[in-house]
Amino acid sequence: MTDSHTPSATEHLQKLAARGQHEPKLLTREEVTMLAAHVGKEHAGVEKEIAKKAEHNPEGVTADELRTLCKHILGEKKVR
């Protein structure tokens, strides 16, 4: 079994990232952790460091850092 997401899970992450792009501080702790876990699995420089920070302390992440995570996830959609 692989770690690939089902289409509905991927769609949910995309919608969550789109909402986080516009209203990052309205995301719940669980939503921030979900975004961070997804980005943290990949080998991305700055984004991976932000994801690691968000997984350990979701409330300590700034709005700009959340937007960076969301932008990374939304960028995946264009690549695929």
C-alpha positions in Angstrom: 0.0 0.0 0.0 1.3 3.5 -0.8 0.9 6.8 1.0 -0.9 8.3 -2.0 -4.0 10.2 -1.3 -7.4 9.3 -2.6 -9.0 11.9 -5.0 -11.4 13.0 -2.3 -8.6 13.5 0.3 -6.5 15.4 -2.3 -9.5 17.6 -3.1 -10.1 18.2 0.6 -6.5 19.3 1.0 -6.8 21.6 -2.0 -10.0 23.3 -0.6 -8.4 23.6 2.8 -5.3 25.2 1.3 -7.4 27.6 -0.8 -9.2 28.7 2.3 -6.0 29.0 4.3 -4.5 31.1 1.5 -7.3 33.7 2.1 -7.9 33.3 5.9 -4.9 31.6 7.4 -5.6 32.4 11.0 -9.1 30.9 10.8 -7.8 27.4 10.3 -8.2 25.1 13.3 -5.3 23.4 15.0 -6.2 20.1 13.3 -6.4 21.7 9.9 -2.9 23.3 10.3 -1.5 20.0 11.5 -3.1 18.2 8.4 -1.5 20.7 6.0 1.8 20.5 7.8 1.8 16.7 7.7 1.2 16.7 4.0 3.9 19.2 3.2 6.3 17.7 5.7 6.4 14.3 3.9 7.9 16.0 0.8 11.5 17.1 0.3 10.9 20.9 0.2 13.4 23.4 1.8 11.7 26.2 3.5 8.3 24.6 3.4 9.5 21.5 5.2 10.9 23.6 8.0 7.6 25.5 8.4 5.7 22.2 8.3 7.9 20.8 11.0 7.3 23.9 13.2 3.5 23.7 12.5 3.3 20.0 13.5 4.9 20.7 16.9 3.2 24.0 17.6 0.2 24.8 15.3 -0.7 28.0 17.2 2.9 29.4 16.9 2.8 29.5 13.1 2.4 33.0 11.5 -0.1 33.9 8.8 2.7 34.2 6.3 4.0 30.8 7.1 0.6 29.3 6.8 0.2 30.9 3.4 3.5 29.4 2.3 2.3 25.9 3.2 -1.0 26.6 1.4 0.8 27.9 -1.7 2.9 24.8 -1.8 -0.1 22.6 -1.7 -1.9 24.6 -4.3 1.1 24.5 -6.5 1.1 20.7 -6.5 -2.3 20.8 -8.3 -0.7 22.7 -11.3 2.2 20.2 -11.6 0.0 17.1 -11.7 
